[in-house]
């Protein structure tokens, strides 16, 4: 701080505590009066500084002692409250620093984390359970289960005349007889469906997280439990696909597929990817199975040839009286028919009370030759 | 010698502060009684809600006691308290829109008005001058006024003012300087006019 002899500006005076005291309360502890009178120039500055101070009065803090004490008391009360709160915190911290609490917390965190990781990255097993869960829950209804452990496709015929070509390592659960207003089947793996038409009883295929609704059509579903996608490929007719979740939430979100359209459902984020041109999608078009490529449009074709096509398409064996049927030729369109329907149509076309029996993969045609 | 009163206070403050930090409740109470009313006055100059200000100042003291162990050993107690109160009001205002409608963090306005020391004025000429000067002071921008208040009422130095107002040293210095220069310029001009009028009247 400057010596007062060097004060040249009123700021210098204003900033001087003892000067302020002298001006405001007439307490001249530092001999200001004497000092001012020493020099007339000083007196002028001092006078101006005085005016400033007189114009800058701040009211006194005349707070009563009672009020002050009351404030102090309420502050002590606040302190007590805060300290109690922080004691609680301290207790929590102490508890936390106890080794076993931390161990338990660590185990819990680790456990939750591994469940999360398991669900997200090794979820194949949990996906797997979705088929098992559904099937087990519905077991009371008397479901039949077909499991294909061979390396060839298997044909499954349902009570309504629909046929399902079950691919290796796949399984299908279906009721012995369809009751109620719906036909529900459950698939894990891959299968080609040919559904007999019945608009009053829509057909539902539950495969992993999606539900495919059909009236009468043929389509393939590929829903292996350990694969990250579910694929639906339509050959004829029209199908509607929803996720199981959407059905549970009765949401309207559904995808409509027309012939030669496909859909890929990504299981991890439950999203649909519609593929309108299957030739553009390599992974789907390359996996198209023979049945979907074979034509069932026959024009003046020997019956033996038609049976061969069916054998090839459905991996079945057809036993038929070769001699009797040698000269039979048929013109027919069987594209949109399930296997039993195909056989029925063929038998009808041959005429002469021809019929067939089916026993697993073994089909026997009984006929005495064509008309 | 010259700043005996002030220095005495400061030394005393430092001692009390140290004792308070060591857990002496008496020292805390003394500090509280010494500064509480100042802080209330300062706080009230930001807001008309005096109850909230009381709460606010008491909370400042509460925090000081509760967290005394983590406080700095060397503080200028008065400046520290003023700064705590101001910060707390700013925070309160951010949280509580009813408190006062302000747009930015530093926008709490210093609403205080200086008054005139009538008792110490005996002649009319001085009274006229002082009244005029007082008017000029009170129309200063809020921050300049606040800087003057902290400097010439609470005796804070520029550094401490910068700390309280949360600006750098240069800005605090500018605030003070500009306030004085502006007023003096206007005052000098008007004073000449006033003197002329007086001379004419005589």
Interface residues (C-beta under 8 A of the other chain):
Chain A: X1 X4 X10 X11 X14 X15 X16 X17 X18 X20 X21 X23 X24 X29 X30 X51 X52 X53 X54 X55 X56 X57 X58 X59 X61 X63 X68 X71 X72 X74 X75 X78 X79 X82 X83 X86
Chain B: X1 X2 X3 X4 X5 X6 X29 X32 X33 X36 X37 X38 X40 X41 X54 X57 X58 X59 X61 X62 X63 X65 X66 X112 X114 X115 X116 X117 X120 X121 X126 X129 X130 X131 X133 X134 X137 X148 X149 X151 X152 X153 X155 X176 X180
